[in-house]
C-alpha cells in the first residue's frame, strides 16, 4: 500500500508542476508590462526553478521505482526502459547544444568585419537557408536598446548535462559492481567508485576554472598544451580506477561537465551582466563578452572529443586496448584537431598541416589498437566440445535465455550461447570481445583464463567447425 501512496503523491506533484509550466508563462505575459525589471527577473527565475523541480520529480519517481523493484524480475526491464528514454533525451539535447555551438562559432568565424559595417557592429553576415534569406548582425558590446524578446541559448546545455548525468547513474552507478568497478583494476566498493567519479568532476572544474582565470589563458598554444596534458592525466587516472569502459564514459562526462559549467558559471552570468548594464544605461564591461567568448570557443573544441566518447563504449576496440588512456588521449587530440581545421576553414585561413596531422593521429589510434598479426601458433586442433565447455562455464551465466547472473537477468543485447548454432553465428563477435579486446566477460567476472581465450581463438582461426 505504501508504494502506491508514494507513487500517487509524486505523480500528483509532477502533474501539478507540468500544468504550472503552461500557466506561469501565460501569467507572466499578462502582467509583465506592469512589473519592474526586478519582478520580471524574479518571474523568469521562478520559471527556471519550475523546470528544475519537474526534472527532480521525474528522477525521484524513477529512483523510487528502481528501489521498489530492486532484486525482482522487473529491475532489468525498468532499467532498460530508463536507459532508452534518458539516452534518447540526452542524444536529442546534445544535438541541439552542439549544433548551437557549431553554428555560433561559425558565425563568429564567418562575420564580415570590414565592408559597410556600422561603428557599433563587430560584423554581419548574409545567409540563405530553408528557402529564405537571413541577415545577422553582431554588436561590439550591446545595442542602444535591449529588445523585449531576447532568446537565451542555455537550456540545451543544462538538459544535456542533466540527462547525461542521469544516464551515468542508470548505466554505471546503479550497476556499479558490474559496470563501474573492475576488481582487476582497483579493488574498491561501489560507493567509493561513485564518490571518486563525482568528486573528479568537481575537481576537474575547479582546476580548469582556476587555470582559465590565471595569466596562462593569454598564451593560447601553451594553455592548450597544458589543458591537453591535464585531461590526459584524468584519462590515466580513470583507467586505473574504473573498468576501461566506465573510464571512457567518465572522461566524456568530465569534459561535458566543464562545458556546462562554462555556460552556467561564466557565459550566462556574463551575458546577464551585460544585458542588465545596457538596460540600466550603465557602462558595459567588454571583458565580460571576451570571457564568455573564450569559454564558448573552449566548448567548441571539446565537442568532437565528447562525441567520440559518447559512442566509444559501443566499440571495444577503443577501450579494450592495453593502454586505454593512450588511445583515448590520441583520438581526443585528433578529433580536436579536426575541429580546429574546420574553424580555420570558416575563417578562410589556409592550413596545410592541421588536417593531415589530425588524420594521422586518428589512424595511429586505429593502428596501435589493432590485434597482433602473428599470434602464437596453434599446436593442435581445438574441437568444438572444448570451446563449448569454456563458453558454458564463462559466458552463459549472462548470455542465455535464462541467465543466472545476479545483475544481468536478460541476455545483454540479446546475445545467447545456449546452442552450438548460436555460438557459431557469433564467432566473429566472440573473437572481437573475448579474444582480441578481452573486455568480455564483463570485468572478467567469471575468471576466464588466457589459455581459454587462446583455445577459443585457435578454434575460430581453424575454421570454427562444430565437430
TIVO-505185 format. One record per atom (N, C-alpha, C, O, CB): x negated, y negated, z negated. Coordinates in steps of 0.02 Angstrom, whole numbers, plus 50000, padded with zeros to 5 digits. Last residue first. Glycine has a CB too. Example, Ala and Ser with C-alpha at 12.3 -4.5 7.8 and 13.67 -1.06 7.14 Angstrom:
493585011249646493165005349643493554999849606493304994349598492965003049714493405028449610493855022549610493405016549610492885016649577494355022449548
END
This chain:
483785149451761483595156451749483265157051680483065162551660483105158951804484055136851798484455139451743484285146751727484595149851684485195138851759482665126051836483085131851851483455134151789483215133351733482645137751879481845114451861482435114451818482915120051836483505118851849482795107851822480625113051927481235114051967481875114451928482405114851958481165120152005479565109551852479515115951888480145117651927480205122951957479365121651839479955098151787479475097551842479395103951882479195103751940478795095551814480795103551688481065099151740480595098851799480825099351857481185092051712479885111251611480475114451641480755110251698480935112951750481015115451588478985101451569478755106851613479345110251647479305112051706478345111951574479815093851485479515090951545479305096351594479435095851654478905086551527480065103151384480625100551425480365097651490480645098751543481035095251386478785104251333479105110151362479695108151406479825111151458479325115051307478595091351283478175093651338478475099851372478425100551433477475095251314479485091251177479575086451232479185088851294479435088451350479335079351211478865101051099479535102251126479685097351183479985099351233480065101451071477675094551067477655100851104478335102351136478365104551193477435106651058478125084150989477815082651054477785088951097477865088551158477115079751044479745088150915479015087950916478755086150986479125086651035478725094650893481125080150835480865083850892480105082950895479855077550879481205081350959481905075550722481205077750716480975082150774480655087350763481115081550650483125069650726483115077050721482415079950723482335086050724483525080050777482815056250741483175058350682483145065950671483135068250615483905056250686482085047450822481865054350810482165057250746481825060150704481095054650806482815036350850482335035850795482065042650774481845043550718482655032450735483825047050938483805040350909483365040250847483505043650797484505037950892482805059251028483365057350986483265050450953482695048350942483485062650933482375045151126482885049851105482545056251081482055058351111483395051351163481295038451168481735034851122482355038951102482785036551066481955028351154480335042551259480355045751193480785041951142480655042051082479655046351165480045039451389480095033951340480125036351268479965032651222480695029651355479855053451435479435047651455479455042151401478935040551373479675044851522480725062751367480025064351383479605058051394479075057351364479995068651445481995057151340481685061751292480935062451303480545062751256482015068551296482325048251444482455046351375482075050651324481855048251272483185046651360481915054251567481775047251553481805045851478481365042451451482265042751590482365067551557481655066151572481475058951551480955057751520481505067151647483725065451539483335068651486482595067251495482235065951447483465076351485484015060151665484125056051605483725058851546483435055051508484875055751589483725071251742483325065251751483415060451692482935057151672483515061751816484695080651695483975081951688483545075751695483065074951658483765087051738486065081451691485745075651659484995076451653484685073351610486055074451590486415093551747486655087351780486305081151753486255076151788487405086651771485895102551654485595102051720485785095551754485365092351786485795107951764486805100751548486095099251539485755098251606485355093551614485745105051500487985105051606487945098251582487215096151572487025090551587488325097351516487685118451631487825114051687487765106751667487535102551705488515115451716487555123951502486965123451546487065118551603486615114951623486785130351574488485113851382488425119251430487795118451472487525112951477489055119551476488335102951297488625109151270488525115151317488495120851294489365108251257487885089851302487435095251321487685101951295487295106151273486715093851296488545074151357488605080351318488145085651347488035086051407489335082851316488895057151353488395062151374488425068251328488345067551267487675059051374489675046351319490005052151349489535057651372489745062151407490415050051406488955037051250489035036051323489355042051358489295042751419488365034551355488775048851123488575042251149488605042051225488315046251259487865040551126490165057951070489545058351110489365051551138489775048651174489625063551167490685052750909490835054050979490185054151017489705050650999491325048751007490125050150791490665055150789490945056350859491385060550868491225052750743488655046050733488975046550798489495052150797489335058050803488455047750854488385048550593488535041850620488915042250685489445039150692487875037950630488135061750563488505057850514488685050850538489085047450506488105057450451488435074150691488035068750662488465064650614489065064050623487745064250718489115083450760489065084650687488665079250653488555079550592488745091550674490295081950896489655080250862489695081750787490215081350756489485072850873491015089751007491165089550936490515088250897490225092850869491495096250912490435088351128491155086751124491375086351052491865082951036491565092151162488835080451103489275086251106489995083951105490155078351085489135091051047487595073451053487835074151121488225080651129487995085651157487245073951171487295075250914487635069150938487975070451006488555068751015487125063350944486855088050904487185085250845487545078750862488025076950829486665084050789486145090951017486855092251019487215089750956487835089250956486985099651028484745089251001485145084251036485905084851026486255079851027484995084551108484015099450937483805092550928484305087250954484285081550932483155091550961484595111950964484335110550897484225103150884484315100750828483695114350887484935111551096485465113151047485245111350977485655109550935485645120551051483665108851150484195103851156484755105251105485015100551075484485103851227482975120751120482735114351095483295109151095483385105551046482145111851139483755130151188483685130751116483445124151085483675122251031483195136451099483565125951319484235125551290484205125951214484575122551179484675131151318482215129251336482425122151338483105121251304483215116551267482455119551410482305143151330481885139551282482095132251278482135129351223481145140151301483155145951436483355148051369482945144351316483215142551263483255155651360482445142051550482985137851525483185139651454483355135251415483595138451571480655143851535481315146251553481855141951520481735138551470481395153651532479195138151604479655137251548480355139351570480615136751620479655129851522477695145851651478375143851670478805143551608478795148051566478675148751723476145138551592476595144051606477285141451623477445135651610476615148951546475455126651590475085132851599475535138751615475315143551647474685134251537475605111351661476005116451627475675123251641475625125351699476755116351650474425098151632474715103451674475095108551631474925109751573474155106951714474785081951573474475088451562474825093851602475445094051606474485090251486475095069951706475165072651639474825079451633474595082251683475905073351620474755058651803474455065251798474505067951727474005068251691473715064951821475425046751784475505050151849475235057251846475465061551884475145046251904476365041851644475725044251671475845048051735476315052151741475365048751619477645029151672477385035451643476725037451676476555034951729477905041151652477465011151649477605017051691477325023351659476825023051624477305016051762477124999951583477625004151551477785010451591478195014451570478255000151539476244993651668475974996351605476475000851569476275005051529475764990651559477104990051776476544994651785476324997751719476225003851715475954991051818478024980951725478274987151754477714992351760477834998351751478584985851823477114971051689477514974251638477794980851663477794985851627478094969651615476654967551815476184970451767476554974051711476354979351688475724964951738477774961651869477544968051897477044971451851477034977651847477214966851966477794950251790478354954951786478164961751815478364966951788478954952151824476574944451831476674946251761477244951451754477174956351717476834939951720476844942151965476314946851947476384949151874476264954951858475624943751958477824932251952478004938751981477484944051964477664949751948478074938152058477024922051899477594924651861477804931451886477954935951847478184919751865476124919952002475874922251938476444925251896476354930351863475534916551899477024915352105476624921452113476364924252047476384930352037476044920152159477554903352038477974909052055477564915452066477744920652039478394907552117476354895252021476804896951966477224903251981477234907851941477264891151950475574891452134475364897152092475874899552041475834905252020474744895252057476094880652203475834886252241475744892452197475834898052221475174884452274477314869252203476954873552156476744879852194477164883852214477384875352094477904852752229477604858852257477234862752202476874859852162477134857052315479454845952180478734846252170478464852952196478774858152185478544845252095480794843452169480474842852235479714842252228479394838652265480744836852273481414846752057481104840152057480764838652124480474833252133480594839752000481754859552087482294854652083482034847552082482364842952105482724855952021480494865352075480814865052141481374859852142481454856252191481084871952161480304864851938479864860851982480184860052051480134854752081479174864151988481304873951899481334866951877480904862451921481104856951940481124866251804480804885651957481454882951979481534875651959481794871551997482034887151949479634887151882479594886151954480244883251981480234878752024479424892751989480174889351756479764883351767479714881951842479744876151863479064884351736480794901551776481214895651762480824889351773481094884351797481484895851690479654909451794480134908851849480574902751838480724899151886480574915251854479124908151664478754905451722479214904651783479154899751819478174909951740480044915251589479984908051578479614904651636479774899051655479634906651512479734927951640480404925151651480394917551641480714913951679480914928451604478404929551594478554929551666479224926451682479294922651730478524936551694478634929251456478204924151487478344923751562478384918251590477464925651474479434940651443479694934151422479294928451454479584923551477479674933451345478554950551486479154949151526479454942451507479714938951550479674954751517477564949751385477394948751455478004946851496477984942151536477064955051484478284952451266477944946051275477794944651348477884939051372477294945951234478734965551293479214960151279478904953351290479214948951320479474960751207477544972351304477974971851363478484966351354478664962951402478314978651377477124970451170476724967951225477144967251289477104962151323476124972551238478034976851090477964969651082477584966651141477704960851160477604968051016477864990451122478454986851147478404979251140478684975651181479074989151111476785000451160476704993951129477284989451151477194985151194476014990651147477355011451223476965012451162476855006051124476825006051062476295015651178479055008751279478325008451289477955008951222478235007051170478125001751326480395007351261480105013851248479355014151258479045019451246480425018951291480844995051302480684995751231480395002551213480165003551156481304994651190480844998351446480554992251416480354993351344479774992651326481054986451421481455010151471480785009151500480445003051470479835002651470480835008451576482745009651421482205011751376481515011151406481015011651369482325018851356483934998651440483405001451483482805003251440482384999051425483204996351539484774992151359485074997351401484555001051443484715005851479485624994351446484084982151302484224987951260484594993351297484724998751268484614985851199484024972051398483454976551391483624982751350483344988051362482884972951358484994962451408485104968651446484564973951432484634979651453485124967151520484544952451324485244954451321485374961051356485814964851337485684949051350483244949951366483344953851304484064956351299484184961751273483174949551243483514942251481483164948651486483294952951425483444958951431482404947551494484114931151423484504935351468484174942251476484514947351479484584931951537483004926051355483584928451317484014932951360484244938151337484004922551291482144922351462481944927551415482534930351374482554936351361481424924751367483044912351519482894918551555482614923951509482814929751515482404917151611483124901951414483704905551440483524912251474483834917351458484064901251489482074894151370482234900151331482734904651367482774910651352482504898251264482094883151451481564888051462481684894551423481424899751441480884885051442483204876651396483214878651466482684883951481482804888551519483114872551512482774873451269483304878351278483334881051348483464886951360483974875351259481844863451305481624869651272482144875151281481974880751299481484868451197482754854051354482274857051400481984863551370481894868451406481694852051416483394850751236483784853751290483324857151341483484862451367484204848351326482354844751166482614851051141483034854551195483034860651199483044849851077482204833351249481644837951239481894844751215481684849951241481144835151189483444827051233483254829551299482684834651293482694839751327483034823751345483384823351098483914827951121483724831051188483824837051199484584824351127482314814451102482264820551061482774825751085482614831651091482384818850987482854804451185482254808051205482174814551167481984819651196481634803651195483924799751112484054803151176483454807151199483524812451228484234798051229483184794351006483674799550993483824803551057483854809651057484324796550965482424784251059482074790351040482554796051025482374801951031481644789050978483244773151079483104777551137482764784151118482814789051154482674773951187484474767850980483794770450972483644775251030483904780951030483714774150903485384752851007485314760051015484584762151009484134758451030485594762351083486104740550901485554742550946485484750150947485534753550896484894739450924487924740950893487264740550862486724742650912486874746050961487234744950799489254742150924488874736650954488194735650923487914730150926489264730350948489964752950887489904747550838489504741650863489414736750827489594750250775489814761250999490494758950980490464753050932490884748650935490884764650948488434763450994488724759951052489424757251035489594751651054488774764751113488304770550875487974764150882488274760050938488364754050932487224765050893489054782150909489264777850854488954770850859489304765850849489074781050787488274787351013488964785351026489204780550972489524775550988489424791551030487084790150943487074785450999487784782951015487874776951028486774788851062487524799550850487234793250827487234787950882487354782150869486524794450801487934809850936488424806450894488164799750869488534794850867488614810950835486694813450991487214810751035487744807050994487984801751015487534816251076486054818250877485764812650914486294809350958486324803250962485164815050957486914829050842486844823250797486544817150832486744811550819486414825050737486694837250962487344834250947487294828450898487594823250910487824839550919485254840050949485564837251009486224833750994486304827851011485684842751061485004844750811484634839350845485034836150901485154830050901483974842050873485804854650756485434850350711485094844350746484934839450713484904854350677486474861150865486834859150805486464853850764486774849150740486964865250762485494863450965486124859950981486434857050918486624851150917486624864851015484514870150892484344864050928484964859950944484974853850936483974865650994485264881150855485064876450803484834869850834484954864550806484504879450760485354887650976485974884750948485804879850892486164874950882486444890350922483974890950995484344887051044484964883751014485084877751024484554891451102483644898650884483284892350896483674887950944483704881850934482574893850926484524909250910484614905150850484254898450857484514893250838484364908850788483964914651026484634911851028484784907450969485134902350975485144917451032482754919150972482744913751021483434910551026483484904351031482524916451090483304929050884482884923550859482884917650907482994911950888482164925950846483924937650973484334933950925483954928150894484244922850880484584938650870482794942751039483284938751076483724934651030483874928851045483714943151119482244949550929481854944350963482324939751003482254933651001481324947551011483264958450902483104953250853482674947650883482744941850865482754956350792483194966451016483794962551004483664957050953483914951450961484364967150980481914972250997482044968051055482654963551044482644957651060482164972551117482134979450878481634974050879481754969350938481704963250931480924976950883483034989150917483264983950871482774978050871482994972250863483354986750800482134996850995482734993851025483004988150982483184982951008483274999251033481185000750900480984996550957481594993150989481564987251007480625000751010481684998450730481625002650789481494998150849481674992250847482275006950800480684986450633481304989750656481154994850710480594995550733481794984450682479334983250607479824983650552480434987750572480674991950534480034976650530478584981450715478254985050660478704985450598478494987650545477594981750641479324973650798479194980550820478834984650768478774990750775478794980550884479304961450727479924965250733479794972550752480114977050725480384962050786477944957450743478234958750677478844963150682478904968150646478404952150641477874955450882477444960350850477724962350781477734968250764476724957550842478794944950891478914951150927478504956850896478764962350886478744950451002478144935150815478784937750792478944944350826479204949050794479354932650805477044933250899476944935550831477584938350801477564943450766476684929950788477674927951010477364934651016477224937550947477284943650937476704934151056478024915650956478554920450973478274927450981478604932350962478914918251037476714910250942477154910950884477694916150898477824920450856477464904250865476294909951074475924914051026476354915350964476364920850937475254910551006477214900651124477214907451150476854912151102477074917751091476884907651220476834889251051477504892051043477554899151068477884903351037478004887751080475554887151103475634888851032476314891951019476374896650980475534882650988475924884151235475484889851221475564892051148475624897951134474754887951236476714872651218477004878651249476584884851233476864890151219477054877651325475784863851162476384865651124476684872051152476894876451113476904859951127474894862751268474654865551205475254867851162475224873051130474234860451165475744856551362475454863151376475234866551311475364872451301474864862451424476154844051294476604848951322476324855951330476614860751306476834846651387475924835651163475464839151208475834845151237475814850651209474804841251171476894831351080476664826551131476204829851182476094827251237476304820751097477054840950986477534840851040477334836051095477594836451151478224839151014476134838750885475984843850936476444843150997476244844651053476054850850907476524830650783476234827450842476084832250898475934830050954475594824050823478104838050730477404836150722477144832850786477504832250835476974842350705479334842650760479294836050727478584833650718478464827950699479654836350660479074855150811479344850050856479274843050826479174838250862480084851550871478664861450694478184860750749478414855350797478014851450822478094867450785479844861550624479284857550599478754856450652478444851150655478974861050538480554870450708480794863550699480234859050673480164853450696481384863450651479804882450693479874879250759480074871850751479794867550785480394882950801479974884950555479304884150584479344880350651478964875750663478964891050594481384885850546481004881050505480324879750535480114873950540480934883650433481674896550635481924889750648481524884550609481344879350637482674889250630481024907350571480844905350639481064898250655480694894450686481134910150689481734908050450481024906350450480794903950519480414899150525480604912450429482994911950499482914905650462482184903350463482044897550476483154906450388482654924150556482954918950598482874912150564482724907150597483714920450610482184931450448481714929650501481994924250546481614920150572481534935850543483324933950373482824929150347482344926950401482114921250401482434932350289483934943850452484254937250444483754932050421483754926350445484844937750396482944954350439483174951850504483464944850498483264940350536483684956450534482834956550302482254954350340482464951250406482204946050426481774960350353484154960850273483884954750242483284952050280483214945950289483694956150171484184972650348484644967150364484394960650335484414955450369485354968750337483184979950280483124978450350483564972650371483344968250408483294984550391483734980850151483084977450161483004975450234482774969950248482504981950139484864988350179484944981550154484294977550161484304971650177485154981650080484275000550220484684996750266484754989450244484694984850284485384999850273482555001950165483265003250160483644998950211483364994350240483525001950089481095008250253481445003250212482185005050211482415009150251481344996050240479745013250323480245016450279480545011250232480285010150177479925022350239479415010250489479365007550421479925010450379480515010050398479384999750421479325020250591479005013650598478885010650529478325008750512479445008950640480005031250553479335032350582478955025750591478345025750598479395036050648481235026350518480785028350464480075029650488479605029250450481045034550429481995013350582481635019150607481115020950554480615017450546481295017850677483505004550574482925007150538482645013350573483005017950592483115008950466484575002150666484094996950647483444999850619482904997750639484404992450595485345013650693485155009150747484605004150729484215002150773485765005350769485535021450576485455024650641485155020050693484745022250734486115027350666485625012750470485215018750462485075022150529484545025250538485565023750416486535002950516485825001350507485395007650503484845007750531485724997250445487795000250569487495006950578486735006450569486355009050609487665009750648488004987050540488484991850513488234999050520488425003350481489154991050548486904981850613486914981450540487414986150509487284988950456487064974350519487074984750754486464986450718486524986450642486224990750609485934981750737488394982150801487984987350832487414989550786487284995550780487694984850897488954972450715489354978150738488904983850762489014989650744489824976050794487934962850697488204966650640488544973050663488424978350635488694962350599487804958350828487224961050793487434965250732487144970550719486754955350770489054953050849488864959150885488254962450853488204968550852488724957550959488954941650771489454946750754489274953450787489334958750756490164944550775487994934950845487834936850776488324942250752488124946950717487854930750729488734932850963488124936850964487924939250895487714944950887487554932750994489764924550917489934931150945489324935650947489374941650935490234930451015488964913650875489404917050828489584924050853489564928850815490054912950817488314909850995487924912150938488364916050889488164921350865487604906250902489404906351076488934911451099488544914251040488454920351034488444908351151489984896251002490344902651008489904908151036490004914051020490964901751053488994886151015489204888650949489534895550954489374900050916489684883750916488894883951154488314886251115488534889451050488294894851031487834880451101490184879651185489904885451220489314888451181489254894551175489674883451291490304868151108490654874251086490414880451123490444885951095491404873351097489604857951172489324860951112489654867651094489334872151068489384856151053489764844851260489554851651276489214854651214488604854051204489064851851338491124834051255490524836251220490374843551239490814847851234490604835451144491824820751346491754828051338491084829751306490564827251326491834831651406492824807751301492124809651311492044817051297492184819251241491654805351267493954795951323493904803251329493184805051349492974804051406494414805951381493574782451316494004785451265493954792951264493904796051211494724783351277491864777251345492524779451367492914782851312492624785851267492454784051427491044763351278491104770651274491804772751296492294770251268490944773251203490344750551368490954752551333491014760151336491024763151390491584749151364489094750551424489284744951380489904746651339489984744351282489414738651422488334767151412488714761851447488914756351397488894757351337489344764751481486654770451353487384771451349487724765951388487434760651398487634771551275485314772851416485484773951346486234775551340486424781151324485304767951303485324774551554484694774751518484804776051444484444779951413484304768251528486594785451621486384779051592485724779951555485574785251528486924776451544486884793451772486604794251705486364787451680485974784051714486034799451704488254797751875487774792751853487524794351782487924796351739488084785751855488884806152018488714806251948488184800951933487724799851973488464813251926490154810152123489624805252114489504804652039489944802852001489814798352145490734822852235490644820352167490064815352165489564816152199490524826252117491964829152346491344825452336491324822552265491834820252239491264819852390492634845952373492674838952352491984835952344491494839452335493054838352288492564859552397492964855452443493024848152423493414844552453493634858352449491704864452299492414866252297492844861852342493424860652326492664865852227490604850652306490754857352279491504858352281491904853852266490484858052206489264839552323489884842152352489984849252326489524853252324489854842052431488534824552255488584831852261489244833652293489724829852291488514835252192487374811852215487954813852254487954821452260487424824552269487954810452325486754804152071486734810052114487394810852150487924810652118486554816352074485614792951984486274795152007486194801052055485644802652076486674789352040484784785251840484824788451905485524790451923485984789651882484374794651907484844777251733484234781151739484214784751806483684787051828484164786151682485554760551737485574767751751484874770851753484384767651772485934768951817485494747151727485714750751667485694758351675485804762051628486404748651648485134742851854484644742451800484834746551739484404749251705484554735251779485654754251984485754748451941485284748651882485054753951862486484748151917484854759652127485034761552059485084755252016484614751352013484504766552029484414760652263485044757552245485294759652176485884761452168485574759152297483254773152233483634769752286484314767352262484734771352242483724774452346482714779352113482394773552145482844769752193482824763552194481784775752182483174791352065482974786352016482724779852047482524775252010482444789151971484264803852084483954798552123483804792852074484264789852046484424796152182484034819251997484294812451999483904808052047483294808352051484284809451929483564832151978483764830252046484014823052052484194820852107484294834852072483324834451843482774835151891482934832151959482474829851994482594842451898484574832351786484004828351764483434828651815483114823551827483754830851696485304842351853485474835351862484884830851843484714826251879486094833451820484654853851801484634852451873484784845051886484444841751926485134856951911485034852351670484324851651685484224850551760483784846751780483934857951662486394854651690486184848051668485424847151676485204841451687486384846951595486424868051737486704862651777486424855851756486244851851798487464862651771485844875851637485544875651703485774869551742485374866251775485704882051742486784873251535486084871451527485734870851594485384866051608485724876651484487954878651589487924871451575487204869051568487024863651591488314869851511487534892151596487724888551657487694881051646487444877451690488414890651680487384894851461486784894851504486934891251569486504887751596486554901951517488754893551421488214889551391487614889151437487354883751449488014892451324489454902651503489654895551501489084891151475488944885851502490274894651458488794914551472488804912051541488954904651542488624900751577489314915951584489114915451336488424914651357488364912051428487944907851443488064921251351490474917751338490234911451310489514910151332489314904451344490284911451234490404930651398490774925151430490534918351404490394913851444491524925851416489654938351308489434937651378489764931651411489434927951447489604944051417490444937351194489754934951193489504933751264489184928651278489294939851157491624943651239491634936751216490934933651219490844928151244491914936251145491104956451264491394952551320491424945151301491274940851343492104955151338490734959851133490224959551186490474955451246490104951451274490034966651209491944960151066491464954951048490924954251101490684948751113491134956550980492554971251133492874964651130492364959151117492344954051152493404964551076491624982051117491854979851183492104972651181491904968451221492404984551209491494982750977490904981851020491114979051088490814974251112490524988451029492794985750940492494979450918491884977750961491784971950980492294979750844492854998450998493284993051024493034986251001493064981451040494004994151001491895005250920491825005050993492234999351023492004995751067492035011751024492385004050792491755000850808491665000250884491384995350908491185004750778493565011850802493605004750787492965001150808492994995750839493745003650713492985024450827493455021550876493515013950865493505010150914494155024850869492225026650714491875025950778492335022750831492105018950873491615032750803493305027150617492745022450613492415021350680492335015650701492235024950563494255036950623494425030550655493825025750657493825020850695494995027250617493825047650549493775048150622493915041550658493725040650716494245053450647492945039350413493515042950440493435043450515493005040050543494195039450421491985030950361491925038150348492555042150366492675047550339491765039250275493075017050355492385019650350492405026950328492785028950284491965015450300494255010550360494215016750398493525019950394493405025050427494395015450471494024999450276494595003850262494525010550298494705015750270495245000550282492954992850336492874995650268493415000750253493285005750220492884989950216493564989050456492984993650457492894996850388492785002950383492344989850477494524980250408494734986250444494174991350445494294997350436494944984450516493704970350356494124974150310494354980650343494394985950311494724969950287493124965650475492714968450422493114972650373492884977950352492364962950385494254960850545493844966150574493424969550520493364975750519493394963450630494664950850455495114956350472494734962250500494854968050481495644954050522493524942750459493734945850396494204951750408494144956950376494084940650351493514938350590492974942650567493154946150502492954951850491492334938450558494684930550587494644936250633494094941050611494184947150614494514933750704494284921050491494854925450477494834931650522494954937250499495514921750486493234914750559493104918250496493664923050478493534928450452492994913150440493934909050667493414914150679493284918250616493224924350619492764910850703494764900050599495054905250642494554910850653494734916750648495274902250709493834891650540494254895850497494564901550537494634907150512494794891550464493344885450655492894889550614493284894250569493104900050561492434885050572494494878650695494224883950738493754888450699493754894550709493864880950799494544869750588495104874250600494884880050644495074885750632495684870350634493394862450601493444867050544494024871950553493994877550528493524863250479493754854850714493184859450717493224864750661493104870650672492524855550712494804847350662494944851950718494384857050723494504862950736495014848150784494134839650570494634844450545494784849550599494894855450584495274840750524493384831750656493034836350613493514841750586493334847650582492714832650554494414824150714494014828550756493634833750715493574839550736493514824550797494814817250600495284821750634494914826650679495084832550682495794817750675493684809750572493904814750524494384819750555494354825650540494234811350464493674801350683493124805950674493314811550625493124817350635492494802250649494844794350657494794798250719494234803450713494304809150735494664793550779494504788050538495034793050538495014797350601495164803350598495714789750531493504779450585493354784350532493874789950533493704795850528493324781050463494144771150676493644775750700493474781150650493324786850669493014772050718495914771050632495254768050637494754773350661494914779250666495024765050569497434774250721496924776050673496284772050685496134770050741496784783450676498334772150819498434768350758497884769450707497864766150655499104770050728497984780850919497974773750936498044769350873497854763550874498524772150985498204793650865497524791050867497484783550883497004780250863497124794850918499454799750861499304794650810498624791350818498474786650780499344797750743499574808950964500144804750949499954798850904500264793550909500684808850916498384816050961498544811951020499104806951005499094801351030498744816451079498544822650837498004817750846498164813150904498074807050899497334821350857499624831150863499684826150811499154820650818499304814750808499624829350742499054839250961499644835250978499744829650927499914824050945500274839650981498014845450887497854840950943498444836450962498354830650978497634844951003498844852650788498404847250769498204842750827498224836650819497774850150737499554862850858499914857250827499454851250812499654845550822500254859550764498604872050902499044868750951499364862450922499444857350956499594873550975497994876050787497554873750841497964870550898497684866750938497144879650869499074880650711498774874250695498324871550749498274865450758498384874850632499284893150764499794888050776499514881050762499684876150795500414889350733498114898850708498194898450781498714893250799498604889250845498404905350809498424898050572497864894150598497914893450674497774888150701497194897350578499514907050565499594900050544499044895650573499184890050596499594899650467498894918950605499434916150645499534908750629499644904750674500084920050634498014920450496497744919750563498264916650609498104912250649497524926550590498904921950388498454916150390498184914950460498134909250483497864917250342499484934150428499894928050421499464921850424499634916950458500294928250356498374942550422498714941550485499144935350484499174931650533499134947550503498104942250285497614939550331497914938150399497754933250432497024944350339499314948450240499124941750217498624938550265498714932750285498814942150146499264960950304499824956450316499654949250297499834944550332500444958850278498084966250249498134965150321498684960150337498594955750379498254971750358498494966950113497924962750133497944961150207497854955450227497264966250115499564976050123499684969350097499124964550118499254958850138499744969450020498904987350170499434984350210499564977150189499654972750230500084988550206498034990450063497754988350128498284984950172498124980150207497464994350165499034993949960498594988149954498304985950021498324979950036498034989549905499595006050000500005000050000499574993750000499724988850035500465000049940
END
